[in-house]
Amino acid sequence: MRTRWMVVAGLVALLGSGCVAHPSVPVESDERIANELRSLRGTGRTRPLKDVVPGDWDAVHILSGPMSRRLVERTVGVPVDMDEVFLEDADLLLLMRGGAVVRVVSTGFHALNNGRYSTSAQLVTAQDPNNVGIGVVDPNSPPSSSAPRSSPRQAPATS
């Protein structure tokens, strides 16, 4: 009988802590996505974001790290089970489905526009090897989200 009460008390504590409210979605590094993004930079090509980042998602939030979990949660509007701080100097893609985070991917570098985008988003690059930024244009997102990234992301000039 005492064991049963301990189990019930443990379950109540677990439910009360919110651990069950949102499943853990670890931040992952995906080399295939990173390589696809790197290969696009400076080419002048346009590609559907969904082709570069496949999967079962209906929206993506792109954020530039480093950043706190609190900022991530405030931006996406739902709890995200990740470390207190994302320390990488990289873009973070939070893939959503039905309002829940289903996958979190670090690109390993900065190149993308911050914002919330749908599966209709297109990756757009300038035909300039010194401009390593990748614009994200989405007919279903507000215009301010899809403004092209500016020169701070340009590669150093080579001789």
N, C-alpha and C positions, 0 to 999 in steps of 0.2 A: 504494500500500500504506500509506504513512504517513497519507494522508487517511482511509482506512478505520479505522485505529487511533484517530485523533482523534475520528471520529464515534462509535465504540464507547465511548471514554473519556467523551465528552460525555453519551451516553445513560446510562452507569453513574452519572455524577455527578448527572444529572437524577433518575434513579430513587432514588438514595441520599438526595437532599435532600427527598424526600417530595412534590415538586411534582406528581407524577402521582397520588398517593394520594388526593387530594381535589380535585375541580374547583373553580375559582373561582366563587363565587356572590356577586356584588357586593351591597352594601346599596343598596336602591333606595327612592325616595320614590314612593308611589303615591297620587296626589291623589284618585282615585276611592274608595279605601279610607278615606283620611283624611276625606273629605267625608261618607261614609256613617256613620263613627263620630261625627263632629261632629253630624250631624243626629239621632242617637239620644239624645245626652246630654240628661238632664232631661225626657224625654218619657214615662217610665213604660212604655215598650214593651220587648218581648222579641223578639230576632231570632236565628236560627241564625248562628253564626260563619261557617259554610261559605258562607252567602249573601253575607256582607259580604266575605269573603276567599276567593273561588273558586279553583279550581285542583286539580291532582293532588297532594294531600298527605293524609297519614293522621294527623299529629300536629303540634302547634304549641307552641313554647316562647315565652312572652311574658316579656320582660325589660325593666326600666326603665333607661334610660341616664342619664348616661354610665356606661360600663363598659369593662373591658379585654377583649381577645380571649381572654385566658387564662380569665377568668371565664365567658365565653360557652361556650368549649370544655369547661370543667369541668361546666357546667350541662347542655349537650346531649349530652356524652359522645363527641363526634367532633370531628376537626379542622374548623375553619371558616376559610376563606381570606378574611380581612378585615383592615382596618387594625389596628394594635396596640391602638388605643383608639377606641371609638365615642363621640364627643364630644357628640352631640346630647342635649338634655334631652327625651327622647322615649321612647316604647315601641318595642321592637324585636321583630318577629315573625319567628321562625325556623321556616319551614315545612319539615316533614320528610316523607320518603316512604321506607319500608323502612329507617329508621335513618340516612338520609343527608339532609343539608340540601339542599333543592332551590330555595329562594327565601328571601331575607332582606329584610324590608320595615320601614322606619321610618315610624311614624305621624305624626311631626312634633310630637307633643305627648304628655303623659301622660294616660291615662284608664283603662287596662285593668289587671286583676289580674295580677301575675306568676304564672307556673305553667306546667305542661305540660298540654295539653288535646287531646282527640280531635276528630274531625269531628262528634261529637254535641254539642259545647259550644254553649251559648246565651248571647247577650249580653243582660244584664238591666239596666235603668235605673230609677232612682227618678223619680216624677213630681214633680220639684222642679227648677226652672230654675237654682237655686243649687248643686245637686249635679251636677257634671259627670263624676263617676266612672261607669264602666261595669263592672258585675259580670260575671264569666264563670263560668257554672255548667255543670258537666260531670258527668253521671252515671257516666262512666267514669274519672274522676280522683279522687285523694284529696280529702276535704272541705277540708283546709287550703288547697289550691290555689285553690278557688273561693269563698273568703270575700269578701264585698263589700268594695270599696275604701272607705276611710274618708274623713273630711272634709278631709285635706290637699289633695285635688284639687277642692275646691269653688271655684266662681267667686266673685269679689268681689261684694259686694252693690252694687246700683245704686239710685240714688234717682230 
